[in-house]
Amino acid sequence: LTQEPVDQTESSDVAADEAAALAQALKQLPPDHKTILTLFYLDEMILAEIADALALPIGTVKSRLHYARQKLKEQIERNFP
């Protein structure tokens, strides 16, 4: 097997660009979307913990997480085609 060497600088530049795109897209979301995404992905809370923390039914948490993911995807696609 022969493999081309991976350019670590290029790889880290891409990762930095993606992180910047994600941060920018998150800033443009409504506060409730930012909160639910942050709790789930960054704070690594499970749905039941988020429901308790926000005093919401778990079904509402699932629904809000779904719509927040959709909005985040739309923002990323709109700003970084």
Gaussian input, Z-matrix of N, CA and C with variables (Angstrom, degrees):
# hf/3-21g

backbone

0 1
 N
 C     1     B1
 C     2     B2     1     A1
 N     3     B3     2     A2     1     D1
 C     4     B4     3     A3     2     D2
 C     5     B5     4     A4     3     D3
 N     6     B6     5     A5     4     D4
 C     7     B7     6     A6     5     D5
 C     8     B8     7     A7     6     D6
 N     9     B9     8     A8     7     D7
 C    10    B10     9     A9     8     D8
 C    11    B11    10    A10     9     D9
 N    12    B12    11    A11    10    D10
 C    13    B13    12    A12    11    D11
 C    14    B14    13    A13    12    D12
 N    15    B15    14    A14    13    D13
 C    16    B16    15    A15    14    D14
 C    17    B17    16    A16    15    D15
 N    18    B18    17    A17    16    D16
 C    19    B19    18    A18    17    D17
 C    20    B20    19    A19    18    D18
 N    21    B21    20    A20    19    D19
 C    22    B22    21    A21    20    D20
 C    23    B23    22    A22    21    D21
 N    24    B24    23    A23    22    D22
 C    25    B25    24    A24    23    D23
 C    26    B26    25    A25    24    D24
 N    27    B27    26    A26    25    D25
 C    28    B28    27    A27    26    D26
 C    29    B29    28    A28    27    D27
 N    30    B30    29    A29    28    D28
 C    31    B31    30    A30    29    D29
 C    32    B32    31    A31    30    D30
 N    33    B33    32    A32    31    D31
 C    34    B34    33    A33    32    D32
 C    35    B35    34    A34    33    D33
 N    36    B36    35    A35    34    D34
 C    37    B37    36    A36    35    D35
 C    38    B38    37    A37    36    D36
 N    39    B39    38    A38    37    D37
 C    40    B40    39    A39    38    D38
 C    41    B41    40    A40    39    D39
 N    42    B42    41    A41    40    D40
 C    43    B43    42    A42    41    D41
 C    44    B44    43    A43    42    D42
 N    45    B45    44    A44    43    D43
 C    46    B46    45    A45    44    D44
 C    47    B47    46    A46    45    D45
 N    48    B48    47    A47    46    D46
 C    49    B49    48    A48    47    D47
 C    50    B50    49    A49    48    D48
 N    51    B51    50    A50    49    D49
 C    52    B52    51    A51    50    D50
 C    53    B53    52    A52    51    D51
 N    54    B54    53    A53    52    D52
 C    55    B55    54    A54    53    D53
 C    56    B56    55    A55    54    D54
 N    57    B57    56    A56    55    D55
 C    58    B58    57    A57    56    D56
 C    59    B59    58    A58    57    D57
 N    60    B60    59    A59    58    D58
 C    61    B61    60    A60    59    D59
 C    62    B62    61    A61    60    D60
 N    63    B63    62    A62    61    D61
 C    64    B64    63    A63    62    D62
 C    65    B65    64    A64    63    D63
 N    66    B66    65    A65    64    D64
 C    67    B67    66    A66    65    D65
 C    68    B68    67    A67    66    D66
 N    69    B69    68    A68    67    D67
 C    70    B70    69    A69    68    D68
 C    71    B71    70    A70    69    D69
 N    72    B72    71    A71    70    D70
 C    73    B73    72    A72    71    D71
 C    74    B74    73    A73    72    D72
 N    75    B75    74    A74    73    D73
 C    76    B76    75    A75    74    D74
 C    77    B77    76    A76    75    D75
 N    78    B78    77    A77    76    D76
 C    79    B79    78    A78    77    D77
 C    80    B80    79    A79    78    D78
 N    81    B81    80    A80    79    D79
 C    82    B82    81    A81    80    D80
 C    83    B83    82    A82    81    D81
 N    84    B84    83    A83    82    D82
 C    85    B85    84    A84    83    D83
 C    86    B86    85    A85    84    D84
 N    87    B87    86    A86    85    D85
 C    88    B88    87    A87    86    D86
 C    89    B89    88    A88    87    D87
 N    90    B90    89    A89    88    D88
 C    91    B91    90    A90    89    D89
 C    92    B92    91    A91    90    D90
 N    93    B93    92    A92    91    D91
 C    94    B94    93    A93    92    D92
 C    95    B95    94    A94    93    D93
 N    96    B96    95    A95    94    D94
 C    97    B97    96    A96    95    D95
 C    98    B98    97    A97    96    D96
 N    99    B99    98    A98    97    D97
 C   100   B100    99    A99    98    D98
 C   101   B101   100   A100    99    D99
 N   102   B102   101   A101   100   D100
 C   103   B103   102   A102   101   D101
 C   104   B104   103   A103   102   D102
 N   105   B105   104   A104   103   D103
 C   106   B106   105   A105   104   D104
 C   107   B107   106   A106   105   D105
 N   108   B108   107   A107   106   D106
 C   109   B109   108   A108   107   D107
 C   110   B110   109   A109   108   D108
 N   111   B111   110   A110   109   D109
 C   112   B112   111   A111   110   D110
 C   113   B113   112   A112   111   D111
 N   114   B114   113   A113   112   D112
 C   115   B115   114   A114   113   D113
 C   116   B116   115   A115   114   D114
 N   117   B117   116   A116   115   D115
 C   118   B118   117   A117   116   D116
 C   119   B119   118   A118   117   D117
 N   120   B120   119   A119   118   D118
 C   121   B121   120   A120   119   D119
 C   122   B122   121   A121   120   D120
 N   123   B123   122   A122   121   D121
 C   124   B124   123   A123   122   D122
 C   125   B125   124   A124   123   D123
 N   126   B126   125   A125   124   D124
 C   127   B127   126   A126   125   D125
 C   128   B128   127   A127   126   D126
 N   129   B129   128   A128   127   D127
 C   130   B130   129   A129   128   D128
 C   131   B131   130   A130   129   D129
 N   132   B132   131   A131   130   D130
 C   133   B133   132   A132   131   D131
 C   134   B134   133   A133   132   D132
 N   135   B135   134   A134   133   D133
 C   136   B136   135   A135   134   D134
 C   137   B137   136   A136   135   D135
 N   138   B138   137   A137   136   D136
 C   139   B139   138   A138   137   D137
 C   140   B140   139   A139   138   D138
 N   141   B141   140   A140   139   D139
 C   142   B142   141   A141   140   D140
 C   143   B143   142   A142   141   D141
 N   144   B144   143   A143   142   D142
 C   145   B145   144   A144   143   D143
 C   146   B146   145   A145   144   D144
 N   147   B147   146   A146   145   D145
 C   148   B148   147   A147   146   D146
 C   149   B149   148   A148   147   D147
 N   150   B150   149   A149   148   D148
 C   151   B151   150   A150   149   D149
 C   152   B152   151   A151   150   D150
 N   153   B153   152   A152   151   D151
 C   154   B154   153   A153   152   D152
 C   155   B155   154   A154   153   D153
 N   156   B156   155   A155   154   D154
 C   157   B157   156   A156   155   D155
 C   158   B158   157   A157   156   D156
 N   159   B159   158   A158   157   D157
 C   160   B160   159   A159   158   D158
 C   161   B161   160   A160   159   D159
 N   162   B162   161   A161   160   D160
 C   163   B163   162   A162   161   D161
 C   164   B164   163   A163   162   D162
 N   165   B165   164   A164   163   D163
 C   166   B166   165   A165   164   D164
 C   167   B167   166   A166   165   D165
 N   168   B168   167   A167   166   D166
 C   169   B169   168   A168   167   D167
 C   170   B170   169   A169   168   D168
 N   171   B171   170   A170   169   D169
 C   172   B172   171   A171   170   D170
 C   173   B173   172   A172   171   D171
 N   174   B174   173   A173   172   D172
 C   175   B175   174   A174   173   D173
 C   176   B176   175   A175   174   D174
 N   177   B177   176   A176   175   D175
 C   178   B178   177   A177   176   D176
 C   179   B179   178   A178   177   D177
 N   180   B180   179   A179   178   D178
 C   181   B181   180   A180   179   D179
 C   182   B182   181   A181   180   D180
 N   183   B183   182   A182   181   D181
 C   184   B184   183   A183   182   D182
 C   185   B185   184   A184   183   D183
 N   186   B186   185   A185   184   D184
 C   187   B187   186   A186   185   D185
 C   188   B188   187   A187   186   D186
 N   189   B189   188   A188   187   D187
 C   190   B190   189   A189   188   D188
 C   191   B191   190   A190   189   D189
 N   192   B192   191   A191   190   D190
 C   193   B193   192   A192   191   D191
 C   194   B194   193   A193   192   D192
 N   195   B195   194   A194   193   D193
 C   196   B196   195   A195   194   D194
 C   197   B197   196   A196   195   D195
 N   198   B198   197   A197   196   D196
 C   199   B199   198   A198   197   D197
 C   200   B200   199   A199   198   D198
 N   201   B201   200   A200   199   D199
 C   202   B202   201   A201   200   D200
 C   203   B203   202   A202   201   D201
 N   204   B204   203   A203   202   D202
 C   205   B205   204   A204   203   D203
 C   206   B206   205   A205   204   D204
 N   207   B207   206   A206   205   D205
 C   208   B208   207   A207   206   D206
 C   209   B209   208   A208   207   D207
 N   210   B210   209   A209   208   D208
 C   211   B211   210   A210   209   D209
 C   212   B212   211   A211   210   D210
 N   213   B213   212   A212   211   D211
 C   214   B214   213   A213   212   D212
 C   215   B215   214   A214   213   D213
 N   216   B216   215   A215   214   D214
 C   217   B217   216   A216   215   D215
 C   218   B218   217   A217   216   D216
 N   219   B219   218   A218   217   D217
 C   220   B220   219   A219   218   D218
 C   221   B221   220   A220   219   D219
 N   222   B222   221   A221   220   D220
 C   223   B223   222   A222   221   D221
 C   224   B224   223   A223   222   D222
 N   225   B225   224   A224   223   D223
 C   226   B226   225   A225   224   D224
 C   227   B227   226   A226   225   D225
 N   228   B228   227   A227   226   D226
 C   229   B229   228   A228   227   D227
 C   230   B230   229   A229   228   D228
 N   231   B231   230   A230   229   D229
 C   232   B232   231   A231   230   D230
 C   233   B233   232   A232   231   D231
 N   234   B234   233   A233   232   D232
 C   235   B235   234   A234   233   D233
 C   236   B236   235   A235   234   D234
 N   237   B237   236   A236   235   D235
 C   238   B238   237   A237   236   D236
 C   239   B239   238   A238   237   D237
 N   240   B240   239   A239   238   D238
 C   241   B241   240   A240   239   D239
 C   242   B242   241   A241   240   D240

   B1=1.4478
   B2=1.5198
   B3=1.2809
   B4=1.4592
   B5=1.5086
   B6=1.2847
   B7=1.4505
   B8=1.5077
   B9=1.3093
   B10=1.4497
   B11=1.5272
   B12=1.3151
   B13=1.4697
   B14=1.5230
   B15=1.3081
   B16=1.4556
   B17=1.5199
   B18=1.3023
   B19=1.4547
   B20=1.5224
   B21=1.3252
   B22=1.4599
   B23=1.5231
   B24=1.3216
   B25=1.4609
   B26=1.5202
   B27=1.3265
   B28=1.4593
   B29=1.5207
   B30=1.3096
   B31=1.4631
   B32=1.5275
   B33=1.3155
   B34=1.4624
   B35=1.5227
   B36=1.3286
   B37=1.4662
   B38=1.5233
   B39=1.3182
   B40=1.4630
   B41=1.5235
   B42=1.3188
   B43=1.4646
   B44=1.5256
   B45=1.3155
   B46=1.4697
   B47=1.5248
   B48=1.3286
   B49=1.4641
   B50=1.5261
   B51=1.3252
   B52=1.4635
   B53=1.5225
   B54=1.3180
   B55=1.4649
   B56=1.5257
   B57=1.3213
   B58=1.4620
   B59=1.5312
   B60=1.3213
   B61=1.4641
   B62=1.5236
   B63=1.3081
   B64=1.4669
   B65=1.5231
   B66=1.3243
   B67=1.4605
   B68=1.5281
   B69=1.3120
   B70=1.4711
   B71=1.5268
   B72=1.3216
   B73=1.4631
   B74=1.5262
   B75=1.3229
   B76=1.4682
   B77=1.5219
   B78=1.3310
   B79=1.4652
   B80=1.5196
   B81=1.3186
   B82=1.4540
   B83=1.5296
   B84=1.3131
   B85=1.4675
   B86=1.5257
   B87=1.3221
   B88=1.4666
   B89=1.5357
   B90=1.3271
   B91=1.4587
   B92=1.5368
   B93=1.3362
   B94=1.4622
   B95=1.5270
   B96=1.3301
   B97=1.4631
   B98=1.5229
   B99=1.3255
   B100=1.4698
   B101=1.5188
   B102=1.3216
   B103=1.4649
   B104=1.5169
   B105=1.3132
   B106=1.4587
   B107=1.5281
   B108=1.3363
   B109=1.4615
   B110=1.5283
   B111=1.3150
   B112=1.4591
   B113=1.5229
   B114=1.3177
   B115=1.4661
   B116=1.5309
   B117=1.3180
   B118=1.4684
   B119=1.5230
   B120=1.3311
   B121=1.4589
   B122=1.5259
   B123=1.3093
   B124=1.4591
   B125=1.5272
   B126=1.3305
   B127=1.4569
   B128=1.5288
   B129=1.3369
   B130=1.4663
   B131=1.5327
   B132=1.3248
   B133=1.4587
   B134=1.5192
   B135=1.3203
   B136=1.4548
   B137=1.5264
   B138=1.3291
   B139=1.4675
   B140=1.5230
   B141=1.3172
   B142=1.4678
   B143=1.5239
   B144=1.3280
   B145=1.4726
   B146=1.5268
   B147=1.3119
   B148=1.4647
   B149=1.5287
   B150=1.3212
   B151=1.4679
   B152=1.5241
   B153=1.3169
   B154=1.4678
   B155=1.5248
   B156=1.3224
   B157=1.4659
   B158=1.5265
   B159=1.3159
   B160=1.4681
   B161=1.5236
   B162=1.3194
   B163=1.4687
   B164=1.5303
   B165=1.3262
   B166=1.4620
   B167=1.5255
   B168=1.3251
   B169=1.4694
   B170=1.5333
   B171=1.3192
   B172=1.4665
   B173=1.5290
   B174=1.3187
   B175=1.4608
   B176=1.5160
   B177=1.3058
   B178=1.4671
   B179=1.5199
   B180=1.3188
   B181=1.4674
   B182=1.5304
   B183=1.3308
   B184=1.4659
   B185=1.5241
   B186=1.3112
   B187=1.4586
   B188=1.5284
   B189=1.3074
   B190=1.4674
   B191=1.5221
   B192=1.3280
   B193=1.4606
   B194=1.5312
   B195=1.3061
   B196=1.4716
   B197=1.5337
   B198=1.3248
   B199=1.4654
   B200=1.5254
   B201=1.3215
   B202=1.4644
   B203=1.5266
   B204=1.3277
   B205=1.4709
   B206=1.5281
   B207=1.3244
   B208=1.4704
   B209=1.5214
   B210=1.3215
   B211=1.4717
   B212=1.5265
   B213=1.3256
   B214=1.4635
   B215=1.5259
   B216=1.3119
   B217=1.4606
   B218=1.5219
   B219=1.3264
   B220=1.4690
   B221=1.5278
   B222=1.3258
   B223=1.4668
   B224=1.5131
   B225=1.3260
   B226=1.4611
   B227=1.5166
   B228=1.3172
   B229=1.4755
   B230=1.5222
   B231=1.3123
   B232=1.4743
   B233=1.5293
   B234=1.3202
   B235=1.4652
   B236=1.5248
   B237=1.3222
   B238=1.4656
   B239=1.5265
   B240=1.3397
   B241=1.4778
   B242=1.5092
   A1=110.03
   A2=114.65
   A3=118.96
   A4=108.04
   A5=114.40
   A6=120.33
   A7=109.42
   A8=114.07
   A9=119.31
   A10=108.29
   A11=117.68
   A12=118.86
   A13=110.69
   A14=115.40
   A15=121.00
   A16=108.65
   A17=115.36
   A18=120.78
   A19=108.26
   A20=116.54
   A21=121.48
   A22=111.81
   A23=117.28
   A24=120.55
   A25=110.12
   A26=116.03
   A27=120.16
   A28=110.70
   A29=116.54
   A30=121.73
   A31=111.10
   A32=117.48
   A33=119.79
   A34=111.49
   A35=117.63
   A36=121.02
   A37=110.60
   A38=116.59
   A39=121.20
   A40=109.69
   A41=116.86
   A42=120.86
   A43=110.80
   A44=116.97
   A45=120.77
   A46=110.69
   A47=116.72
   A48=120.45
   A49=111.27
   A50=116.14
   A51=120.25
   A52=111.25
   A53=117.04
   A54=120.92
   A55=110.49
   A56=116.70
   A57=120.65
   A58=110.57
   A59=116.52
   A60=120.78
   A61=110.26
   A62=116.46
   A63=120.94
   A64=110.80
   A65=117.05
   A66=120.81
   A67=111.19
   A68=116.67
   A69=121.08
   A70=110.82
   A71=116.56
   A72=120.55
   A73=110.95
   A74=117.40
   A75=121.08
   A76=111.88
   A77=116.38
   A78=120.59
   A79=112.10
   A80=116.67
   A81=121.22
   A82=113.03
   A83=117.16
   A84=120.48
   A85=110.77
   A86=116.64
   A87=120.18
   A88=109.85
   A89=117.25
   A90=121.09
   A91=114.44
   A92=117.99
   A93=118.32
   A94=111.89
   A95=117.22
   A96=120.12
   A97=111.00
   A98=116.24
   A99=120.05
   A100=110.79
   A101=115.69
   A102=120.54
   A103=111.31
   A104=117.55
   A105=120.88
   A106=111.10
   A107=117.44
   A108=120.64
   A109=111.49
   A110=116.31
   A111=120.65
   A112=111.33
   A113=116.21
   A114=119.35
   A115=111.39
   A116=116.97
   A117=120.47
   A118=111.95
   A119=117.62
   A120=120.34
   A121=114.56
   A122=117.40
   A123=119.39
   A124=112.23
   A125=116.11
   A126=119.69
   A127=112.07
   A128=115.41
   A129=123.44
   A130=113.05
   A131=115.29
   A132=120.48
   A133=109.27
   A134=116.73
   A135=120.48
   A136=108.11
   A137=115.72
   A138=120.02
   A139=112.80
   A140=117.37
   A141=120.63
   A142=111.06
   A143=117.38
   A144=120.55
   A145=110.76
   A146=115.89
   A147=119.71
   A148=109.74
   A149=116.00
   A150=120.42
   A151=110.43
   A152=117.04
   A153=120.54
   A154=111.73
   A155=116.39
   A156=120.80
   A157=112.01
   A158=116.42
   A159=120.27
   A160=113.17
   A161=116.28
   A162=122.25
   A163=111.01
   A164=114.66
   A165=121.64
   A166=109.75
   A167=116.78
   A168=118.90
   A169=109.53
   A170=116.82
   A171=120.62
   A172=111.40
   A173=117.71
   A174=120.50
   A175=112.26
   A176=116.74
   A177=121.21
   A178=110.32
   A179=116.20
   A180=120.43
   A181=109.56
   A182=117.18
   A183=120.90
   A184=110.68
   A185=116.17
   A186=121.09
   A187=111.09
   A188=116.56
   A189=120.04
   A190=111.17
   A191=117.06
   A192=120.36
   A193=110.11
   A194=116.02
   A195=120.76
   A196=110.77
   A197=116.40
   A198=119.85
   A199=111.84
   A200=117.71
   A201=120.62
   A202=110.38
   A203=117.18
   A204=120.62
   A205=110.45
   A206=116.11
   A207=119.96
   A208=111.02
   A209=116.31
   A210=120.45
   A211=110.93
   A212=116.82
   A213=120.68
   A214=109.73
   A215=117.05
   A216=121.14
   A217=110.79
   A218=116.82
   A219=120.93
   A220=111.11
   A221=116.47
   A222=120.47
   A223=111.22
   A224=116.90
   A225=120.05
   A226=110.26
   A227=116.96
   A228=119.91
   A229=111.86
   A230=117.25
   A231=121.26
   A232=110.69
   A233=116.49
   A234=120.46
   A235=114.04
   A236=116.90
   A237=120.18
   A238=109.52
   A239=116.08
   A240=119.43
   A241=113.79
   D1=129.19
   D2=173.73
   D3=-115.91
   D4=136.15
   D5=179.98
   D6=-129.36
   D7=141.37
   D8=174.66
   D9=-70.38
   D10=140.36
   D11=176.68
   D12=-64.03
   D13=141.75
   D14=179.90
   D15=-88.33
   D16=130.08
   D17=177.49
   D18=-80.17
   D19=104.70
   D20=-177.12
   D21=-63.04
   D22=-33.63
   D23=179.88
   D24=-65.37
   D25=-44.55
   D26=179.14
   D27=-64.40
   D28=-40.92
   D29=179.81
   D30=-63.51
   D31=-43.38
   D32=179.90
   D33=-71.78
   D34=-30.41
   D35=175.51
   D36=-64.77
   D37=-41.86
   D38=178.95
   D39=-64.10
   D40=-44.67
   D41=179.11
   D42=-61.72
   D43=-40.84
   D44=178.79
   D45=-65.69
   D46=-40.55
   D47=177.58
   D48=-63.57
   D49=-41.54
   D50=179.09
   D51=-65.76
   D52=-40.37
   D53=178.38
   D54=-64.52
   D55=-40.04
   D56=178.44
   D57=-66.00
   D58=-40.13
   D59=178.61
   D60=-63.60
   D61=-42.49
   D62=179.15
   D63=-64.36
   D64=-45.59
   D65=179.47
   D66=-61.24
   D67=-42.10
   D68=179.14
   D69=-64.96
   D70=-43.11
   D71=179.45
   D72=-64.29
   D73=-40.44
   D74=178.24
   D75=-61.79
   D76=-38.63
   D77=-179.83
   D78=-61.41
   D79=-28.60
   D80=-175.37
   D81=-87.48
   D82=-4.77
   D83=-179.38
   D84=-83.38
   D85=154.72
   D86=173.78
   D87=-62.63
   D88=153.66
   D89=-176.76
   D90=-54.46
   D91=-39.60
   D92=-178.61
   D93=-67.09
   D94=-32.30
   D95=176.23
   D96=-70.46
   D97=-43.33
   D98=178.07
   D99=-59.86
   D100=-43.73
   D101=-177.82
   D102=-61.21
   D103=-49.89
   D104=-175.74
   D105=-65.86
   D106=-39.82
   D107=178.00
   D108=-67.23
   D109=-40.58
   D110=178.85
   D111=-63.55
   D112=-46.47
   D113=179.92
   D114=-62.11
   D115=-41.32
   D116=-176.23
   D117=-75.38
   D118=-50.00
   D119=-172.66
   D120=-90.23
   D121=-42.66
   D122=-176.12
   D123=-86.61
   D124=-43.14
   D125=179.50
   D126=-86.30
   D127=-7.30
   D128=177.00
   D129=54.01
   D130=40.18
   D131=176.85
   D132=-84.10
   D133=145.36
   D134=174.85
   D135=-82.37
   D136=165.90
   D137=-175.31
   D138=-56.44
   D139=-42.02
   D140=-179.38
   D141=-63.06
   D142=-37.70
   D143=178.51
   D144=-67.37
   D145=-40.28
   D146=178.40
   D147=-64.58
   D148=-42.86
   D149=178.49
   D150=-58.66
   D151=-44.63
   D152=177.74
   D153=-64.42
   D154=-45.19
   D155=-177.11
   D156=-63.74
   D157=-35.98
   D158=-177.29
   D159=-99.79
   D160=0.98
   D161=-178.72
   D162=54.56
   D163=50.13
   D164=-179.95
   D165=-125.85
   D166=153.53
   D167=171.88
   D168=-65.37
   D169=149.49
   D170=-177.49
   D171=-61.46
   D172=-33.73
   D173=176.88
   D174=-61.97
   D175=-37.05
   D176=177.63
   D177=-67.48
   D178=-39.85
   D179=177.77
   D180=-61.73
   D181=-45.29
   D182=179.25
   D183=-60.41
   D184=-44.51
   D185=-179.30
   D186=-63.85
   D187=-46.72
   D188=-179.26
   D189=-64.82
   D190=-38.15
   D191=177.98
   D192=-63.75
   D193=-41.91
   D194=178.36
   D195=-59.61
   D196=-50.89
   D197=-178.35
   D198=-68.39
   D199=-33.24
   D200=177.71
   D201=-66.12
   D202=-40.09
   D203=177.04
   D204=-62.66
   D205=-42.50
   D206=178.95
   D207=-60.95
   D208=-46.24
   D209=-178.93
   D210=-64.88
   D211=-39.68
   D212=178.54
   D213=-62.64
   D214=-45.11
   D215=178.08
   D216=-59.53
   D217=-44.65
   D218=179.07
   D219=-60.60
   D220=-43.87
   D221=179.51
   D222=-61.99
   D223=-43.90
   D224=-179.79
   D225=-64.41
   D226=-44.96
   D227=179.90
   D228=-65.49
   D229=-35.52
   D230=-179.44
   D231=-70.39
   D232=-42.76
   D233=-174.33
   D234=-88.13
   D235=-24.70
   D236=-174.91
   D237=-137.68
   D238=71.19
   D239=-177.05
   D240=-65.46

